[in-house]
Amino acid sequence: MFDSSPPLPVAMRGLATALAPHALPQDVVGRRAEEVLGPRYPQLKRLMTTFASAGIDARRSVVPFEWFDDRSIGWKERNDAYLSGCSALFRDAARAALAEAGWEADAVDTIVTVSSTGVATPTLEALVASEMGFRADVLRVPVFGLGCAGGASGLSVAAQLAQGAPGTKVLLVVVEACTVSFRTDRLEKADIIATVLFGDGAAAACLECGEGAVTCAPGAQHRWPDTLGIMGWDVDDEGLGVVFDRSIPDFATRHMAGAVAASFARMGRSRASVDRLICHPGGAKVIQALESSLELGQGALDIEREVLRAHGNMSAPTVLFVLDAAIRAGRTGRMMTAALGPGFTASFAPVDVAA
């Protein structure tokens, strides 16, 4: 029989973020890039201004600054650093979210782990399960390949799982170690931009069916055809090589409004009903493009700029950093997380914060 009752609300009982241990001040990274890459990459000189114009003061890394001096680092060393660094970030973010929710780890029924910057088999939640205290029968849902869209998409997946099985407790952990893929061998423009933008971090959320001060719901995705080459990874013997097309800000300016309209309609929401977009700050130009395309007004994405300045682009978890900052700043109302990622895809997940 068809059930016409409205979907159950999903409460976000806890939301937390975690930062990698090693600081990467932007001015220091810029000087080091000029020393190491300048003699081998003549185009670097005209790109050096991007370190100052990126709107970033500092980022964090799972590996110390000296790690990047080793020219012999290959795929295994990069992935080992990913496994170690992301396991630690997973634990830190998950424990903080669980503490905020008042949950013990063995109360978690489902774990959604979102990550795209390394390969982990067994997956990250299995690697940390004993130390965390997860039950042996916990349902593991690893999600790979969503890149920068992973935070919004992961929140949508976790909300759908919680809504589909009332009574279950769902832990979402979104974690990335972008810095271990910094490349000094390919010397393509995308690698320089990655050196300017990317950092490491994690975010976690605890979800279950029920009313709460913060609620969320399954979202929507919009994938544009014939755009696979805009964003993603190339894989070779040295590791992952970033694919980051220069057209992303212009593409967002031209096409994001249409994706928002179509996706909001599928979710049963209108632009007018949403008080605040919570956007993934992919970079300063992307933020400007979103403000222009969506007619938000210059400077509307103020929290996005603050997160970008303090932490850089951490890929998937960054949008949850913005959400966390907005909630802690006292922002309330009907919100919508939004992020762009490989595919090329726009991902959305609604979040409502009670006054």
C-alpha positions, 0 to 999 in steps of 0.5 A: 500500500502506498504510504502518503505520510510525510518523511520522518525528520532526521536530527543532527545530534552532533557535528564536529570538525578536526584538523591535521597536525602540521601547519602550512602557512600560505606565505611559507608554501609560496616561497618554498614552491618558488625555490623548488619548482621555479627553476623547473617550471618557467610559468610559475613566476606568473602564477606566484600571485595566486598564492596571495590572491587565493584568499588563504592564510594557512592550511593543515597537512597530515605530514610535516613540511619536510616530507615534501622535500623527498623527491623519491616519494611514490604511490606507496609512500603517499598512500601510507601517509593517507592511511595514517593521517586519515585514520587519525583525523577520522578518530578525532572528528568522530570522537568529537561528534559522538561526544557532542551527541552524547553517544558511545561508539558502540551505540552506532549502527551505521557508519558512512565514510566519505573519502577520495584522496587515497585507497583504503581496503579495509576501509578507514572505519574498519582500520579504526574500529577496535580503537574507536569501540565500534560494534562488530555488527555495525553497517559500514558504508564507504563512499569513494570518488565524489571529491569536493562534492562528498560532504554534501552527498555524504550528508544526503546519504547518511540522512537517507539511511537514518530516515529509512531505518528509524531507530538506528544511529548513523555516524557520518565521517568525511575525511581527506588528505589532499596534501599527500598528492602534491606533485613536483614531477608533473608540473602541470598548471593544475598541480600548481593550483593544488599547491595553492589551494588544498589542505587536509581535514575531517568532519563528522556528524551523528544522525538519527530519526527524530526532532531536534534543533538541527535537522537534515534530509536526503538531498539531490545531485545534478550531473552535467553531461560531457564534463568528465574532464573538469575535475577528478584524479589521474592515476600513475606510478607516482600517485594521484594527479589532480584534474582541476580545469581552469573553466570551473569558475566560469562553468559555475557562473553559467550553469549553477543557477539551473542546477539549483533550480532543478535540484531544489524542485526535486527536493520540494523546495524553492530558492525563496524558501531557503534562508542561507546556502552553505557552499563548498568554498572551492576557491576565491574565484568559485565563491565569487562565481557562486555569488554571481550565478545565484544572485546572492550579492557580493560578500554574501558567502562570508563564512565560506571565505572565513573557512577558506582563509583559515583552512584552504580547500580540504575537498569533501569536508570543507562544506561541513566546516562551513555548516559547523561555523554557521551554526556556531555563529548563531545562524538559523533558518532553512539552509542548503549545503551545496558543493561541486565535484567530479562528474561534473556534479553539483550536490545538495543536502538540506539542513534546518537550524531552529532559532 
